[in-house]
Amino acid sequence: MANVAVVGAQWGDEGKGKIVDWLSNRADMVVRFQGGHNAGHTLVVGNQVYKLALLPSGVVQGKPSVIGNGVVIDPWHLVREIDTIQAQGVQITPDVLMIAENACLILPIHPALDVAREAAASAPGARIGTTGRGIGPAYEDKVGRRAIRVCDLADADDLKTKIERLRAHHDPLRAGLGLDPIEPEALLAQLLEIAPKILPFVQPAWRVLDQATREGRRVLFEGAQGAFLDVDHGTYPYVTSSNTVAGQAAAGSGLGPRGVGYVLGIVKAYTTRVGEGPFACELHDEIGEHLATVGREVGVNTGRARRCGWFDAVLVRQSVAINGIDGIALTKLDVLDGLKTLKLCVGYRIGDQVLDYLPSSLKAQAAAEPVFEEMEGWSESTAGARSFKDLPANAVKYVRRIEELIDAPVALLSTSPQRDDTILMRDPFQGRG
């Protein structure tokens, strides 16, 4: 049996939460390995809806779940999220939730800096469209080697020293943005107050995961956001501040690259993105409105409307390559029900060239015009289908054409937000064989 890494293969919001929840039945442990509470995962189990941001999706089923070192953690948000989930009847104990001792913290100074920077970016195209949750500034402190980490919460004297180090960097930045200097005593008091609520969950996560794999336990790596929000491979600078691709599953958990196993890319049957940045297949017509309305395309945590467009096979094929995707989970096929004609992007026209990949240049990305291939839609409903043979003939053709264009097979097919409305074509835990 193989470990499985689940990653978004577009711009995020592909339905990873449901797929991870579904796969959790077959896993022994679930790990979050990057991002923060800027990306939400929605799980629908019967009549109950769970909205998660930092907690790995495995907690809903009581599976041991790890927040890895690659995640930046807002401890106040985490405590609120734990309280919310527990109020829904899910018990979060140290046996269920483990937090990597070397994960970095998001502090109250980070969202303030995030929001102030966006507000100050007045030039056209200057705003990134961040969530304002402090993710970027927290990662900046991490790579700048001045972050406060989870393990630091256990040592008040060490916290004082690290806060002073933060002040040396942040106070000049804050002054330039019209913000008051950091109040070290207040920040220290906040951290010491939250520490007892976090420290019981803290462990050397790499050690826990190493022991689990030695015992033959199956690990499910849960990615957040999507490949084209990756800080290296995405539509830079309109990206997040972490690596979102499958390779980060190893670095962000401490398990090592051989532990990752099968890579499952989550792919929506059309395309969406949130915030600023190029989007060649975006629709500004009634079809776009249909996708947004029927697909309920609003951010789980932010409430921001998602931009919608046709399926971009060029983008996903590139994602298959940079993630090493073995198979995909195709979600939200039912949103396309009733559309007479469907379009798939098979190339980008930039000037007098047609490219079969997304170039790195922001100028070229913005200039790209989609080259579409048309297919006949279907009038029958696919909602709730649990067998491939139950799908309309044209829906089957659409799925098969996607497989051809992206050069990857469909392993799972989701036909509604409900956990059980999932068609298994191939079990990822059986590996690549």
Residue, then its C-alpha position, 0 to 999 in steps of 0.5 A: m500500500a502506498n502513501v498518498a499526497v493530495v494536491g490542488a492541480q489548478w488555482g485551489d478550491e478544487g474540492k480537496g477537503k471532500i476528497v481527503d475526507w473520503l480518502s481518510n477512510r483508507a488512511d491511518m494518518v493525515v498530514r497538512f504540509q504547507g500554507g496557513h488558515n488562508a485556504g478553507h476545506t469544506l467537508v459535507v457528511g450527511n447533514q453536517v458541514y465542517k469548515l476547516a482551515l488549519l486542522p487536517s481533514g482527518v480529524v473529523q473521522g478521528k484519524p491521527s492528524v499532523i500539522g507539519n512544519g511547512v505550515v504557518i500557524d495562527p495559534w489563536h485561529l487554531v484554538r477557535e477552530i478547535d472549539t468550533i469543531q468540538a462544538q459540532g461533536v468532534q473531539i480534538t485531543p493530543d491523540v488526534l491532533m499533533i503539531a510539529e514543534n518546528a512549525c512557525l507562528i503567525l503573530p498579530i503583527h503579521p495580518a496588520l502588515d499584510v493589510a497595510r501593504e495591500a492598502a498601500a499598493s495603489a498602482p494598477g496591478a500592484r495588489i496581489g489579492t492576499t487574504g490579509r491573514g498574515i501568511g506572507p509576512a509570516y513566511e518572510d520571517k521564517v526565511g529571514r530566520r527571525a520567526i517565532r516557532v511553536c517550540d518557543l512557546a515553552d520558554a518565556d525568556d527565549l520569547k523575549t529575545k525573539i520578540e526583540r529580534l522581530r522588532a528590529h526588522h518590523d518596526p521600521l517597516r511598520a513606521g513606513l506604513g504608518l503603523d505603531p511600533i510593536e509593543p513587546e510586553a503585550l505580544l509576550a503576554q498574548l503568546l504566554e496566554i495562548a501557549p498552554k492551549i497549544l503546547p499539549f499538541v506539540q510533538p516532533a512530527w518528523r519522528v511520529l511520521d517516521q515511526a508510522t511509516r516503519e510500522g506500515r501505516r498509510v499516510l495521507f498528505e493534504g495540500a492546500q491551495g493549488a499548483f498555480l499558486d505555488v511561489d515558484h511554479g505559479t502565476y508569480p507574483y499573484v501566488t501564495s508564499s509557500n510551495t504548494v506542489a507535491g514536492q513540498a509534502a516531503a519538506g513540509s512534513g519531515l518524512g522525506p521524498r521516498g515517503v510521499g508515494y502516489v500523487l493525486g491531483i484534484v481537478k475541477a471540471y472547469t476552472t476557478r481562481v480567487g483574487e488577482g492575476p491572469f486567467a486566460c479562460e475566464l468567462h464574463d457571460e451567462i455561462g460564467e454566472h452559471l458556473a459561479t451560481v450552481g458551483r457555489e463559488v465563494g471562498v470558504n474562509t474569506g467569502r470572496a467570489r471566485r472567478c470562473g471559466w472553462f476547463d484549461a487542459v494546458l494548465v492542468r497538463q503542466s500541473v501534472a508534470i510539475n507535481g508528478i501527478d499519477g492520477i486525478a480526482l475530477t470534481k464538480l462534474d455535476v455543475l456542467d449538467g444542462l450546458k449545451t456546449l462545453k469548451l476545453c482550452v487546448g492552447y494559448r495564442i500569444g501574438d503569432q504563436v500558439l503555446d502548449y504551456l503557460p509561460s513564466s512571464l507575467k506579461a505573456q500570461a496576461a496576453a494569452e488567449p485561449v484556443f478552445e475545443e468544443m464538445e457537446g454537453w448533456s442534459e441528464s443529471t450527473a449529481g449523486a452518481r456513484s458508478f461510471k456507467d451511470l453517467p450520461a454518454n457525453a459526460v463520459k466522453y468529456v471525462r475521457r477527453i480530459e484524460e487524453l489532454i492532460d495525460a493522466p487518468v481519472a482515479l476518482l470522480s466526484t458528483s456532489p459535495q456529499r462524501d459518498d457521492t464519489i466514483l472510485m476508478r482506481d484506489p490511490f493507496q494501491g500505488r502506481g502499479 
